[in-house]
Amino acid sequence: MNRRRFLGLLPGLGLLFLDTGKALGKSVTEFLDEQLSDKLVVYPYNGAQRIHIPIWWRDDIAFVSSRKMAEALDYNTYFNPEKKKLVLYLPSNKVVVGADNPFVMIDGKPLQMPATTLWQNEEIYVPVSNLIELLNKYTLQPFRYSESEQVLKALKGRSPKYSVNRVEVDNRDNGVIIRIKTAKTFKSTEMTVDTRYDWLHVDLYGATANVAQLRNTSRQGKIREVKAFQFKQLLSIGLRLREQPNSREIYQDEETKDVIVLLKYDDKVARKEEQRQPEEQAEDVTSRNDQDVQDQLESERKKWLLDTIVIDPGHGGRDPGAIGVGKLREKDVTLSIGTKLGKILAKKMPEVKVIYTRKTDKFVELRRRTQIANENGGKLFVSIHANANRDRRAAGFETYILGTEKGEAARSVVERENAVIQFEDPSSQQHYDGINVILATMAQSAFLRQSEQLAARVQREMARKLTRHKMKDRGVKQAPFWVMVGASMPCILVETGFITNRHEAKILKTARHQQEMAESIFAGLKNFKEEYESAI
């Protein structure tokens, strides 16, 4: 039986499941594991036989055991069930995942997934699509994942631009451990360490690196300064020491490929660093500053809460916007809807700060609107407009995200909304000269997915309320609106209806319909906010 169809029958069959579970000595969860789990088909790059691993579904998201997926892909791992953490060693990158956490550490950098990992049966289950998306973006190992077929293939890894990624310095009471992060294998004769005056010189033959990045290595403890030099045949890393060590040693860890330099300042520090198991090394990396990491993640989480929403009522002042049936002005409609939306937010989401680009009938330059949003730490930007068309039959509501226009209809809307520039002073208009909208769109790409999701939810909620008024759902579109260029946050532009359409103009000018429109936009914002923050 189809899994989703079966799940739909669960409420009606709940008692039957419980009775059956008692009779067979199995729980409902065990029954679902046996009967409803699909399989993820995994193909490792080395051409080995494909492997099937069970999928655990939750909220229509496919989760799999991170350890079983790594084993199927033939990658080394270190798993700590007490810390509920797993370290995945890709050919050129290290990935750390934890249980009940949306953050993944890739080469020490915290990255967030939309879904949170799960802890089940002493295993960390990861959302396959979310994790693979991060791995494809932030590692040198590419994957091909088909969500419809549930097939995961490891592809040939990309060659790293540099063979040395970074340098980590670990100051101990009795010495210093320097880890040079690399995926390249060196012969013992290709690694040398020497001290001249108060500088330690580490030379790696055949290695390459971004020397400017290496010079940013943390300087603390016995390390005063770090320099790096790239020569044709070797990479030379110089570390200026505060005091000379009693002894020094260099070797490469067979498991992690890290080049380890040991500086011993106390005879008691033996060769136990290189004797440590890979598991212990990984544990040291993942748990040494565990509380600091948790504090950092919590601090980052607070930064991403959607606690400031910017409402931008379109046009205003000397710019009336479109003029519709009965001389209805766009600027009046947008200000009324925007004000009503702000009051709903203040009442139902008191924890959210509401910022207006205008609260009165005044003119605000297009570029100034996103400046206001950025200066006030806006997390969402909603620009409200009313549509117009020479064809009085044109009707409906639509939501836009920043992008290139597609089709004549979108182009017409863009030309009309961007024409606001003509109301600005000549000196202000110069700011738009030579600005490439495509580049501006690319700058918004970091928020493109969130903007798409926000637009979809606002459009859906408007459809629920407004189609009963015989208003057409025109969907979500993209176009290069100047008013959204430069917003450092997810942003949308809502066209609430056509004031050049007799029917829509009649209802758009009423306070009752304006309230409904504001409530619809609020419902979409609320749904997006709840879903977004639940994954932080």
HELIX and SHEET records of a PDB file:
HELIX    1   1 ARG A    3  GLY A    8  1                                   6    
HELIX    2   2 LEU A   10  LEU A   24  1                                  15    
HELIX    3   3 VAL A   28  LEU A   36  1                                   9    
HELIX    4   4 SER A   66  ALA A   72  1                                   7    
HELIX    5   5 VAL A  128  TYR A  138  1                                  11    
HELIX    6   6 SER A  188  GLU A  190  5                                   3    
HELIX    7   7 VAL A  211  LEU A  214  1                                   4    
HELIX    8   8 LYS A  272  GLN A  275  1                                   4    
HELIX    9   9 PRO A  278  SER A  287  1                                  10    
HELIX   10  10 ASP A  290  TRP A  304  1                                  15    
HELIX   11  11 VAL A  325  LYS A  327  5                                   3    
HELIX   12  12 GLU A  330  LYS A  348  1                                  19    
HELIX   13  13 LEU A  366  GLU A  375  1                                  10    
HELIX   14  14 GLU A  408  ASN A  418  1                                  11    
HELIX   15  15 ALA A  419  PHE A  423  5                                   5    
HELIX   16  16 PRO A  426  GLN A  429  1                                   4    
HELIX   17  17 GLN A  430  TYR A  432  5                                   3    
HELIX   18  18 VAL A  437  ALA A  443  1                                   7    
HELIX   19  19 SER A  445  PHE A  447  5                                   3    
HELIX   20  20 LEU A  448  LEU A  466  1                                  19    
HELIX   21  21 THR A  467  HIS A  469  5                                   3    
HELIX   22  22 TRP A  482  MET A  484  5                                   3    
HELIX   23  23 ARG A  502  LEU A  508  1                                   7    
HELIX   24  24 ALA A  511  SER A  534  1                                  24    
SHEET    1   A 4 ILE A  51  PRO A  54  0                                        
SHEET    2   A 4 LYS A  39  TYR A  43 -1                                        
SHEET    3   A 4 VAL A 151  ALA A 154  1                                        
SHEET    4   A 4 PHE A 143  SER A 146 -1                                        
SHEET    1   B 4 TRP A  56  ARG A  58  0                                        
SHEET    2   B 4 ILE A  61  SER A  65 -1                                        
SHEET    3   B 4 GLU A 123  PRO A 127 -1                                        
SHEET    4   B 4 LEU A 118  GLN A 120 -1                                        
SHEET    1   C 5 ASN A  76  ASN A  80  0                                        
SHEET    2   C 5 LYS A  85  TYR A  89 -1                                        
SHEET    3   C 5 LYS A  94  GLY A  98 -1                                        
SHEET    4   C 5 PHE A 103  ILE A 106 -1                                        
SHEET    5   C 5 LYS A 109  GLN A 112 -1                                        
SHEET    1   D 4 VAL A 164  ARG A 172  0                                        
SHEET    2   D 4 GLY A 175  THR A 182 -1                                        
SHEET    3   D 4 VAL A 259  LYS A 264 -1                                        
SHEET    4   D 4 SER A 247  GLN A 252 -1                                        
SHEET    1   E 4 MET A 191  ARG A 196  0                                        
SHEET    2   E 4 TRP A 199  TYR A 205 -1                                        
SHEET    3   E 4 LEU A 234  LEU A 241 -1                                        
SHEET    4   E 4 ILE A 223  GLN A 230 -1                                        
SHEET    1   F 6 LYS A 353  TYR A 356  0                                        
SHEET    2   F 6 THR A 308  PRO A 313  1                                        
SHEET    3   F 6 LEU A 380  ASN A 387  1                                        
SHEET    4   F 6 CYS A 491  PHE A 498  1                                        
SHEET    5   F 6 PHE A 397  LEU A 402 -1                                        
SHEET    6   F 6 ASP A 473  ALA A 479  1                                        
END                                                                             
